[in-house]
Amino acid sequence: MTVDQLAALAACVILAGLGIFQLALICGAPLGRMAWGGYHTVLPAKLRIGSAVSVVLYGLFAYTALAKAGLAPPVINDDVTAAAAWALTAYFALGVVMNGISRSKPERLTMTPTVLVLALLYLVLSLN
């Protein structure tokens, strides 16, 4: 197995975990202090919709990782897949900053390192 394939699979595992976390938030789990700025223990309806959108996006992000590693067909073509991987690298890098400045200590402590690992994994994918 190649480095980029390992990076893609690791990213998929993390994204699946985040998806499960978002599904728990949608179902009313009192974990809201770790997401969406940490202002709510149980998310209100609008943020639950945001969590549902996040789950769908995580699936697209995972597919992009698999496609970039050659484990799934490309997103439209190889150039689009490569551009998407770079865009996600930048997105997760920005996420490190945004989670790092969150007013919610639980969000800073859990999501910042999680998103940092995702940024590094997508960087590996983008460079290969």
Secondary structure, DSSP 8 states (H G I E B T S, - for coil): --HHHHHHHHHHHHHHHHHHHHHHHHTT-S-GGGSGGG--SS--HHHHHHHHHHHHHHHHHHHHHHHHTTSS--SSSHHHHHHHHHHHHHHHHHHHHHHHT-S-HHHHHHHHHHHHHHHHHHHHHHH-
